[in-house]
Amino acid sequence: MPTTFDQTHSPRIGQITFRQLADAMPQMVWSTLPDGSHDYYNARWYEFTGAPAGSTDGEGWNDMFHPDDQERAWGIWRHSLETGEPYEIEYRLRHHSGEYRWTLGRALPVRDEDGTIIRWVGTCTDIHEQKEIASMNAVLSRELSHRIKNIFAVIGGIIGISARQFPEMGELAGQLQARVASLGRAHDYARPHSEESAPHIGSPMLKEMLRQLLQPYPALDEGRVTIEGDDLKIDDRGATPIGLAFHEFATNSMKYGALSVPEGHVGIVITVQDEKVTIIWSETGGPPVTAPAESGFGTQLTEIAIDGQLGGTISRDWAADGLRITVEVLANRLSR
């Protein structure tokens, strides 16, 4: 391995040894032979670990990992050695204090003119504080989101109590409760969860959220509501306005449109192209529909949700064979 950087390649550095350059770095620096056997660590490594010089050469470095991380770290390292792919992993490394601290390990191969790997050079970066902050923020985020979900339930309860006091407002109260419940379902699907509380496996996806949102409608189980096309991740920022809008579409369809008759059908098609998401709601087989003389409260709500909250557009085509609604938003407004 070259031990100097000549002035031709590094005119500002001049001629300094690799060891001097590595020891001047704030990160732990190490290198290995092509077979992965470690033969060099810089001063930062020994300062961090407190290990005696030379004690972590060869395969001794693996003993510095947390026992629960050793097998995983070895597996990823072996894969890099076999394929030549860059090495990157987060693991817990034993600090000289005796505690294990989270560290980001990275390595790249050094190749000769023929492309043969002649050495691996890597770094370890202490990220323990960042991991602890991220973990604390995740807990706070889940707690805040849980409280928001509870607020939906409280609001629904307040509406129910008010409706009993004012029976003449019963229909309006029922509509409000349904809307609040819909928001709660959308929020519960995409809100931050722990592994124990997550209602699904994997990342929140738009198609599954729409299925969950439309689950209370019998037409979904009857196959009269279909959801097709592309899919993408969705978070709590996008789920709430989308949930509100599509709840309104379904509610109106149950009252006046395709879902109000046994033979009616609703097709939802999602297209993602050039960072733009287009969702088309198409009704067929229902009674004839005509455009209302003026926008109702539900229409105004959907416009607030799609335009005001997501910066998107919503258009309606009152065709003779059924209503067609087109929603367009940018993909990055549905998920961070």
C-alpha positions as CSV (number, residue, x, y, z in Angstrom):
1,M,0.0,0.0,0.0
2,P,1.4,3.5,-0.9
3,T,2.5,5.3,2.3
4,T,2.8,8.8,0.8
5,F,0.9,11.2,-1.4
6,D,3.3,12.7,-3.9
7,Q,3.2,16.4,-4.8
8,T,2.0,15.6,-8.3
9,H,-1.4,14.3,-7.0
10,S,-1.7,16.5,-4.0
11,P,0.1,19.8,-4.5
12,R,-1.4,21.5,-1.5
13,I,-0.8,18.7,0.9
14,G,2.8,18.2,-0.1
15,Q,4.5,14.9,0.9
16,I,2.9,13.5,4.1
17,T,2.5,10.0,5.2
18,F,-0.8,8.2,5.1
19,R,-0.5,7.6,8.8
20,Q,-0.2,11.4,9.5
21,L,-3.2,12.1,7.3
22,A,-5.3,9.4,8.9
23,D,-4.4,10.4,12.4
24,A,-5.4,14.0,11.7
25,M,-8.9,13.0,10.8
26,P,-11.7,13.2,13.4
27,Q,-13.0,9.8,12.4
28,M,-11.7,6.3,13.2
29,V,-9.8,5.1,10.1
30,W,-8.8,1.6,9.3
31,S,-7.7,-0.5,6.4
32,T,-7.6,-4.2,5.5
33,L,-5.9,-6.5,3.0
34,P,-8.0,-7.8,0.1
35,D,-9.2,-10.7,2.1
36,G,-10.6,-8.4,4.8
37,S,-7.8,-9.0,7.4
38,H,-7.3,-5.7,9.3
39,D,-3.8,-4.4,9.5
40,Y,-4.1,-0.7,10.3
41,Y,-6.1,1.6,12.6
42,N,-5.5,5.3,13.2
43,A,-5.0,7.0,16.5
44,R,-8.7,7.9,16.8
45,W,-9.6,4.1,16.8
46,Y,-7.3,3.5,19.8
47,E,-8.5,6.6,21.6
48,F,-12.2,5.5,21.2
49,T,-11.8,1.8,22.0
50,G,-9.0,2.0,24.5
51,A,-7.7,-1.3,22.9
52,P,-4.0,-2.0,23.1
53,A,-2.2,-1.4,19.8
54,G,-2.3,-4.4,17.5
55,S,-4.9,-6.2,19.6
56,T,-7.7,-5.7,17.0
57,D,-5.6,-6.7,13.9
58,G,-6.8,-9.6,11.8
59,E,-10.2,-10.7,13.0
60,G,-9.8,-9.3,16.5
61,W,-11.9,-6.3,15.5
62,N,-15.1,-8.3,15.6
63,D,-14.8,-8.7,19.4
64,M,-15.2,-4.9,19.6
65,F,-18.9,-5.1,18.4
66,H,-21.9,-5.6,20.6
67,P,-22.6,-9.4,20.8
68,D,-26.0,-8.8,19.1
69,D,-24.4,-7.0,16.2
70,Q,-21.4,-9.3,15.5
71,E,-23.1,-11.8,13.2
72,R,-24.9,-9.1,11.2
73,A,-21.7,-7.1,10.8
74,W,-19.7,-10.1,9.7
75,G,-22.4,-11.0,7.1
76,I,-22.5,-7.6,5.5
77,W,-18.6,-7.4,5.5
78,R,-18.3,-10.8,3.9
79,H,-20.8,-9.8,1.2
80,S,-18.7,-6.7,0.4
81,L,-15.5,-8.8,0.3
82,E,-17.1,-11.3,-2.1
83,T,-18.8,-8.7,-4.4
84,G,-16.6,-5.6,-4.1
85,E,-19.6,-3.5,-3.2
86,P,-19.2,-0.6,-0.7
87,Y,-19.6,-1.6,3.0
88,E,-22.0,0.4,5.2
89,I,-23.6,-0.6,8.5
90,E,-24.7,0.8,11.8
91,Y,-23.5,-1.2,14.8
92,R,-22.6,-0.7,18.5
93,L,-18.9,-0.5,19.1
94,R,-17.3,-0.9,22.5
95,H,-16.1,2.4,23.9
96,H,-13.1,2.7,26.3
97,S,-15.6,3.5,29.0
98,G,-17.0,0.0,28.7
99,E,-20.4,1.1,27.2
100,Y,-21.4,0.3,23.6
101,R,-21.9,3.3,21.4
102,W,-23.7,3.4,18.0
103,T,-21.3,3.8,15.2
104,L,-21.6,4.2,11.4
105,G,-19.1,2.0,9.6
106,R,-18.2,2.5,5.9
107,A,-15.5,1.1,3.6
108,L,-14.6,1.3,-0.1
109,P,-12.2,-0.9,-2.1
110,V,-8.9,0.4,-3.5
111,R,-8.3,-1.1,-6.9
112,D,-5.2,-1.3,-9.1
113,E,-5.1,-0.4,-12.8
114,D,-6.6,-3.8,-13.7
115,G,-9.5,-3.3,-11.4
116,T,-8.3,-5.8,-8.8
117,I,-8.9,-4.9,-5.2
118,I,-5.6,-4.4,-3.4
119,R,-7.0,-2.9,-0.2
120,W,-10.0,-1.8,1.7
121,V,-10.1,1.6,3.5
122,G,-12.8,2.4,5.9
123,T,-14.0,4.7,8.6
124,C,-16.1,4.5,11.8
125,T,-18.1,7.5,12.9
126,D,-19.7,7.9,16.4
127,I,-23.4,8.5,15.9
128,H,-24.6,7.6,19.4
129,E,-26.0,11.0,20.3
130,Q,-27.8,11.2,16.9
131,K,-29.4,7.8,17.4
132,E,-30.6,8.6,20.9
133,I,-32.1,11.9,19.7
134,A,-33.8,10.1,16.8
135,S,-35.2,7.5,19.2
136,M,-36.5,10.1,21.6
137,N,-38.1,12.0,18.8
138,A,-39.8,8.8,17.5
139,V,-41.3,8.2,21.0
140,L,-42.5,11.8,21.2
141,S,-43.9,11.6,17.7
142,R,-45.9,8.4,18.5
143,E,-47.1,9.9,21.8
144,L,-48.3,13.1,20.1
145,S,-50.0,11.1,17.3
146,H,-51.7,8.9,19.9
147,R,-53.1,11.9,21.6
148,I,-54.3,13.3,18.3
149,K,-56.1,10.0,17.7
150,N,-57.7,10.3,21.1
151,I,-58.8,13.8,20.2
152,F,-60.7,12.4,17.2
153,A,-62.6,10.0,19.6
154,V,-63.3,12.8,22.1
155,I,-64.7,15.1,19.3
156,G,-66.9,12.2,18.1
157,G,-68.2,11.7,21.6
158,I,-68.9,15.4,22.1
159,I,-70.9,15.5,18.8
160,G,-72.9,12.5,20.0
161,I,-73.8,14.1,23.3
162,S,-74.7,17.3,21.6
163,A,-77.0,15.5,19.2
164,R,-78.9,13.9,22.1
165,Q,-79.5,17.4,23.5
166,F,-80.6,18.8,20.2
167,P,-82.5,16.0,18.3
168,E,-83.2,18.3,15.4
169,M,-79.5,18.3,14.6
170,G,-79.3,14.5,14.5
171,E,-78.6,14.2,10.8
172,L,-75.9,16.8,10.8
173,A,-74.3,15.3,13.9
174,G,-74.3,11.9,12.2
175,Q,-72.5,13.3,9.2
176,L,-69.9,15.1,11.4
177,Q,-69.3,11.9,13.4
178,A,-68.7,9.9,10.2
179,R,-66.3,12.5,9.0
180,V,-64.4,12.5,12.2
181,A,-64.3,8.7,12.3
182,S,-62.9,8.7,8.7
183,L,-60.2,11.1,9.7
184,G,-59.3,8.9,12.6
185,R,-59.0,5.8,10.5
186,A,-56.8,7.6,8.0
187,H,-54.6,9.0,10.7
188,D,-54.4,5.7,12.6
189,Y,-53.2,4.0,9.4
190,A,-50.4,6.4,8.6
191,R,-49.5,7.8,12.0
192,P,-46.1,6.9,13.6
193,H,-46.4,3.5,15.3
194,S,-44.2,1.3,17.5
195,E,-43.7,-2.3,16.3
196,E,-46.4,-3.4,18.7
197,S,-49.0,-0.9,17.7
198,A,-48.6,-0.9,13.9
199,P,-51.8,-2.1,12.2
200,H,-50.0,-3.4,9.2
201,I,-46.7,-4.8,7.9
202,G,-44.3,-2.6,6.1
203,S,-44.5,1.1,5.1
204,P,-47.9,2.8,4.9
205,M,-49.1,2.6,1.3
206,L,-51.8,4.6,-0.5
207,K,-53.8,1.6,-1.8
208,E,-54.0,-0.1,1.5
209,M,-55.0,3.2,3.2
210,L,-57.9,3.6,0.8
211,R,-59.0,0.0,1.4
212,Q,-59.0,0.7,5.2
213,L,-60.9,3.9,4.7
214,L,-63.6,2.2,2.5
215,Q,-63.8,-0.9,4.7
216,P,-67.1,0.2,6.4
217,Y,-68.9,0.3,3.0
218,P,-70.3,-3.2,2.1
219,A,-69.6,-2.5,-1.6
220,L,-65.9,-3.1,-1.0
221,D,-66.4,-6.6,0.2
222,E,-69.0,-7.2,-2.6
223,G,-66.4,-6.3,-5.2
224,R,-68.2,-3.2,-6.3
225,V,-65.3,-0.9,-5.3
226,T,-62.0,-1.6,-7.0
227,I,-58.6,0.0,-6.4
228,E,-56.1,-0.4,-9.1
229,G,-52.9,1.1,-10.6
230,D,-49.7,2.4,-9.1
231,D,-48.9,2.6,-5.4
232,L,-46.8,4.8,-3.2
233,K,-46.0,5.5,0.4
234,I,-48.1,7.9,2.3
235,D,-47.6,9.5,5.7
236,D,-49.8,11.3,8.2
237,R,-49.4,14.6,6.3
238,G,-50.9,13.1,3.2
239,A,-53.3,10.6,4.8
240,T,-55.6,13.0,6.6
241,P,-56.6,15.2,3.6
242,I,-56.8,12.2,1.2
243,G,-58.9,10.4,3.8
244,L,-61.3,13.3,4.2
245,A,-61.7,13.7,0.5
246,F,-62.4,10.1,-0.3
247,H,-64.7,9.7,2.6
248,E,-66.8,12.5,1.1
249,F,-66.7,10.8,-2.3
250,A,-67.9,7.5,-0.8
251,T,-70.6,9.1,1.3
252,N,-72.1,11.1,-1.6
253,S,-72.0,7.9,-3.8
254,M,-73.9,6.0,-1.1
255,K,-76.5,8.7,-1.0
256,Y,-76.9,9.7,-4.6
257,G,-74.5,7.8,-6.9
258,A,-73.3,4.4,-7.9
259,L,-73.1,2.9,-4.4
260,S,-76.8,3.8,-3.8
261,V,-77.9,0.9,-6.0
262,P,-76.9,-2.8,-6.0
263,E,-75.6,-2.8,-9.5
264,G,-73.4,0.4,-9.1
265,H,-69.6,0.3,-9.2
266,V,-66.8,2.6,-8.2
267,G,-63.3,2.3,-9.8
268,I,-60.3,4.0,-8.2
269,V,-57.2,4.1,-10.5
270,I,-53.9,5.6,-9.2
271,T,-51.2,6.7,-11.7
272,V,-47.8,8.0,-10.6
273,Q,-45.8,9.7,-13.3
274,D,-43.1,12.4,-13.3
275,E,-43.5,12.9,-9.6
276,K,-47.2,13.6,-10.0
277,V,-50.0,11.4,-8.5
278,T,-53.3,11.2,-10.3
279,I,-56.2,9.4,-8.6
280,I,-59.4,9.0,-10.6
281,W,-62.7,8.0,-9.0
282,S,-65.1,6.7,-11.6
283,E,-68.8,5.7,-10.9
284,T,-70.8,3.5,-13.2
285,G,-74.1,1.7,-13.1
286,G,-75.7,4.2,-10.8
287,P,-78.7,6.6,-11.3
288,P,-78.3,9.6,-13.7
289,V,-76.4,12.4,-12.0
290,T,-76.3,16.1,-12.7
291,A,-74.0,18.9,-11.5
292,P,-75.5,20.7,-8.4
293,A,-76.4,24.3,-8.8
294,E,-74.0,25.3,-6.1
295,S,-71.2,23.7,-4.1
296,G,-72.2,22.0,-0.9
297,F,-70.4,21.7,2.3
298,G,-68.8,18.3,1.4
299,T,-67.5,19.8,-1.9
300,Q,-65.9,22.7,-0.1
301,L,-64.3,20.3,2.4
302,T,-62.7,18.2,-0.3
303,E,-61.3,21.4,-2.0
304,I,-59.9,22.5,1.3
305,A,-58.3,19.1,1.8
306,I,-56.8,18.7,-1.7
307,D,-56.1,22.3,-2.7
308,G,-55.5,23.9,0.7
309,Q,-53.6,21.2,2.4
310,L,-51.9,19.3,-0.4
311,G,-51.6,22.1,-3.0
312,G,-53.3,19.8,-5.6
313,T,-56.3,20.1,-7.9
314,I,-59.6,18.3,-7.9
315,S,-62.0,18.3,-10.9
316,R,-65.4,16.7,-11.4
317,D,-67.0,15.5,-14.7
318,W,-70.7,15.0,-14.3
319,A,-71.0,12.5,-17.2
320,A,-74.4,10.9,-17.9
321,D,-73.1,7.4,-17.0
322,G,-71.7,8.5,-13.7
323,L,-69.5,11.0,-11.9
324,R,-65.8,11.0,-12.6
325,I,-63.5,12.8,-10.1
326,T,-59.8,13.5,-10.8
327,V,-57.4,14.3,-8.0
328,E,-53.9,15.4,-8.8
329,V,-51.1,16.1,-6.3
330,L,-47.4,16.0,-6.2
331,A,-45.9,12.8,-4.8
332,N,-43.7,14.6,-2.3
333,R,-46.8,16.1,-0.7
334,L,-48.2,12.7,0.3
335,S,-45.0,11.5,1.9
336,R,-41.9,13.3,3.3
